[in-house]
Amino acid sequence: MWPGRTTAAAPSGRKGAVVRVDTGQKVVALTFDDGPDPRWTPRVLQLLRQYHAHATFFEVGLNVTAHADLVHDVLADGNEVGDHTWDHPDLELMRADQVGQEITRGADAITEVGAPAPKYFRPPKGLTDEAVGVLANANQYRTIFWDLCLERFVDHTPDMRDAVDDMLTRVRPGSIILAHDGGIPDRTKTMQTLPMLLEGLKARGFKMVDVTQLLADAQNLNR
């Protein structure tokens, strides 16, 4: 079993998925969705380098195909890439065969630009059902969700500093943090507040890693 919080009461499609991990270490996983995007991904990479942080980027196949250079930039900095489908549909509204195609095409786009085959999958918008979970498992992907999302705190408030501070009070060892380096709406607020978040995590003594490292740290602690 992975050390993620996977309770029996999890919504349909989330059973067996990782939302956060149980660990006593001050470590969190950073994740970014909907890229790569030339407007936002380079800035995210710059900030990760500045704060000696790593992340898992859940990338959309169409964007991967259009911006293969950015995929390679993500990997060159020691980050990892996960599958976020081919074109970001609402999977729970689709037939099982269509869901399977979305997952497979998203992963194929990643490998076709020379990146490693993804180990992790995240359904767009976190929308899922039992069929989506079964198909992801059948393709041997671990489904990764999150327990905190930067945009949920900062997108609809004029006081972004207070919003980030509020978010920081909710971070726990083992948290999986979601932000976005692509998609809509405009990600300007994300770019403005991401340095505040990274600085705040660093000041609180949190190590910022990708999903693989978070899971490995938790497993090593529990041995």
C-alpha positions as CSV (number, residue, x, y, z in Angstrom):
1,M,0.0,0.0,0.0
2,W,1.1,3.5,-0.7
3,P,1.1,5.8,2.3
4,G,-1.5,8.1,0.9
5,R,-4.8,8.9,2.7
6,T,-7.2,6.5,1.0
7,T,-10.1,6.0,3.3
8,A,-13.1,3.8,2.7
9,A,-15.2,6.9,2.7
10,A,-13.4,8.4,-0.3
11,P,-15.6,9.5,-3.2
12,S,-16.2,7.0,-6.0
13,G,-13.1,7.0,-8.3
14,R,-10.8,8.2,-5.5
15,K,-10.4,4.9,-3.7
16,G,-6.7,4.0,-3.8
17,A,-5.7,7.5,-5.0
18,V,-3.2,9.6,-3.1
19,V,-4.5,12.9,-1.6
20,R,-1.6,13.4,0.9
21,V,0.8,11.2,2.7
22,D,1.2,10.4,6.4
23,T,4.7,11.4,7.5
24,G,6.4,13.1,10.4
25,Q,8.9,14.8,8.1
26,K,8.4,18.4,7.1
27,V,8.1,17.6,3.4
28,V,5.5,18.6,0.8
29,A,5.0,17.7,-2.8
30,L,4.5,20.5,-5.3
31,T,2.4,19.8,-8.4
32,F,1.5,21.9,-11.4
33,D,-1.4,21.2,-13.8
34,D,-2.5,22.1,-17.4
35,G,0.9,23.0,-18.9
36,P,3.3,23.2,-20.5
37,D,2.5,26.8,-21.4
38,P,5.2,29.3,-22.6
39,R,3.5,32.1,-20.7
40,W,3.8,30.5,-17.3
41,T,6.0,27.4,-17.2
42,P,9.3,29.2,-17.6
43,R,8.5,31.4,-14.6
44,V,7.5,28.4,-12.5
45,L,10.8,26.7,-13.4
46,Q,12.8,29.8,-12.5
47,L,11.1,30.0,-9.1
48,L,11.6,26.3,-8.4
49,R,15.3,26.7,-9.1
50,Q,15.5,29.8,-6.9
51,Y,14.0,27.9,-3.9
52,H,15.8,24.6,-4.6
53,A,12.4,22.9,-5.0
54,H,11.2,20.2,-7.3
55,A,7.7,19.4,-8.6
56,T,5.5,17.0,-10.6
57,F,4.0,18.6,-13.7
58,F,0.7,17.0,-14.8
59,E,0.7,17.9,-18.5
60,V,-1.9,18.0,-21.1
61,G,-1.0,16.0,-24.2
62,L,-2.0,18.7,-26.7
63,N,0.3,21.2,-24.9
64,V,3.1,18.6,-24.7
65,T,3.0,18.2,-28.4
66,A,3.0,21.9,-29.1
67,H,5.7,22.8,-26.6
68,A,8.1,19.8,-26.4
69,D,10.9,22.1,-25.5
70,L,9.2,23.1,-22.3
71,V,8.7,19.4,-21.4
72,H,12.5,19.0,-21.7
73,D,13.1,22.1,-19.6
74,V,10.9,20.7,-16.9
75,L,12.8,17.4,-16.9
76,A,16.3,19.0,-17.2
77,D,15.7,20.8,-13.9
78,G,15.1,17.5,-12.1
79,N,11.3,17.6,-12.1
80,E,8.9,14.9,-13.3
81,V,6.0,14.8,-15.7
82,G,2.6,13.1,-15.1
83,D,-0.4,12.4,-17.4
84,H,-3.2,14.9,-17.4
85,T,-5.1,13.5,-20.4
86,W,-4.9,14.5,-24.1
87,D,-7.1,17.6,-24.1
88,H,-8.4,18.1,-20.6
89,P,-12.1,16.9,-20.8
90,D,-14.5,16.2,-18.0
91,L,-13.8,12.5,-17.8
92,E,-16.8,11.6,-15.7
93,L,-19.1,12.7,-18.6
94,M,-17.4,10.3,-21.1
95,R,-17.8,6.7,-22.0
96,A,-15.2,4.3,-20.6
97,D,-13.6,3.8,-24.0
98,Q,-13.3,7.5,-24.5
99,V,-11.7,7.9,-21.0
100,G,-9.2,5.2,-21.9
101,Q,-8.3,7.0,-25.1
102,E,-7.8,10.3,-23.2
103,I,-5.5,8.7,-20.7
104,T,-3.5,6.7,-23.3
105,R,-3.2,9.6,-25.7
106,G,-2.0,11.9,-23.0
107,A,0.7,9.4,-21.9
108,D,1.7,8.7,-25.6
109,A,2.2,12.4,-26.2
110,I,4.7,12.6,-23.3
111,T,6.7,9.6,-24.5
112,E,6.6,10.8,-28.2
113,V,8.6,13.9,-27.3
114,G,11.2,11.8,-25.6
115,A,10.1,12.1,-22.0
116,P,9.9,9.0,-19.7
117,A,6.6,7.2,-19.6
118,P,4.5,8.8,-16.8
119,K,3.9,6.9,-13.5
120,Y,1.2,9.2,-12.3
121,F,-2.2,10.4,-13.5
122,R,-4.4,13.2,-12.5
123,P,-7.9,13.7,-13.9
124,P,-8.7,17.2,-15.1
125,K,-10.3,19.4,-12.4
126,G,-10.1,16.4,-10.0
127,L,-13.3,15.1,-11.5
128,T,-13.5,11.4,-11.5
129,D,-15.7,8.4,-11.0
130,E,-15.2,4.7,-10.5
131,A,-14.7,4.0,-14.2
132,V,-12.0,6.6,-14.4
133,G,-10.2,5.1,-11.4
134,V,-10.4,1.6,-12.8
135,L,-9.0,2.6,-16.1
136,A,-6.1,4.6,-14.6
137,N,-5.3,1.6,-12.4
138,A,-5.5,-0.7,-15.5
139,N,-2.9,1.4,-17.2
140,Q,-0.7,1.1,-14.1
141,Y,-0.9,4.8,-13.1
142,R,-1.1,5.9,-9.5
143,T,-3.8,8.6,-9.4
144,I,-2.6,11.7,-7.5
145,F,-5.0,14.4,-6.1
146,W,-4.1,17.2,-3.6
147,D,-5.2,18.6,-0.3
148,L,-4.4,22.2,-1.0
149,C,-4.8,24.3,-4.1
150,L,-3.1,27.7,-4.4
151,E,-5.7,29.2,-6.8
152,R,-8.6,28.3,-4.5
153,F,-7.0,30.7,-2.0
154,V,-5.8,33.5,-4.2
155,D,-8.0,33.8,-7.4
156,H,-11.0,35.4,-5.8
157,T,-9.5,37.8,-3.2
158,P,-8.0,41.2,-3.4
159,D,-5.6,40.5,-0.5
160,M,-3.3,37.8,-1.9
161,R,-0.8,38.0,1.0
162,D,-3.5,37.2,3.5
163,A,-4.7,34.4,1.3
164,V,-1.3,32.8,1.0
165,D,-0.8,33.1,4.8
166,D,-4.1,31.4,5.3
167,M,-3.0,28.6,3.0
168,L,0.3,28.2,4.8
169,T,-1.5,27.7,8.1
170,R,-3.2,24.6,6.6
171,V,0.0,23.0,5.2
172,R,0.9,19.8,7.0
173,P,3.8,17.3,6.6
174,G,2.9,15.2,3.6
175,S,0.6,17.7,1.9
176,I,0.3,17.6,-1.9
177,I,0.0,21.2,-3.2
178,L,-1.7,22.0,-6.5
179,A,-1.0,25.1,-8.6
180,H,-1.3,25.7,-12.3
181,D,1.3,26.6,-15.0
182,G,-1.3,26.5,-17.8
183,G,-5.0,26.5,-18.7
184,I,-7.6,29.2,-18.0
185,P,-8.2,31.6,-16.5
186,D,-5.2,33.9,-16.6
187,R,-2.5,32.6,-14.2
188,T,-1.2,36.1,-13.3
189,K,-2.3,35.7,-9.7
190,T,-0.6,32.3,-9.5
191,M,2.7,33.8,-10.7
192,Q,2.3,36.7,-8.2
193,T,1.7,34.5,-5.2
194,L,3.8,31.4,-5.9
195,P,7.0,33.2,-4.6
196,M,5.1,34.0,-1.4
197,L,4.1,30.4,-1.1
198,L,7.5,29.0,-1.7
199,E,9.1,31.5,0.6
200,G,6.6,30.7,3.3
201,L,7.2,27.0,3.0
202,K,10.9,27.5,3.1
203,A,10.6,29.7,6.2
204,R,8.6,27.0,8.0
205,G,11.3,24.4,7.3
206,F,9.4,22.4,4.6
207,K,11.4,20.5,1.9
208,M,9.6,20.9,-1.4
209,V,9.8,17.8,-3.6
210,D,8.1,15.9,-6.4
211,V,5.5,13.2,-5.8
212,T,8.0,10.4,-6.2
213,Q,10.2,11.8,-3.5
214,L,7.3,12.5,-1.2
215,L,6.1,8.9,-1.4
216,A,9.6,7.5,-1.0
217,D,10.3,9.7,2.1
218,A,7.0,8.5,3.7
219,Q,7.8,4.8,2.9
220,N,11.3,5.0,4.3
221,L,9.9,6.6,7.5
222,N,7.4,3.8,8.0
223,R,9.8,0.9,7.5
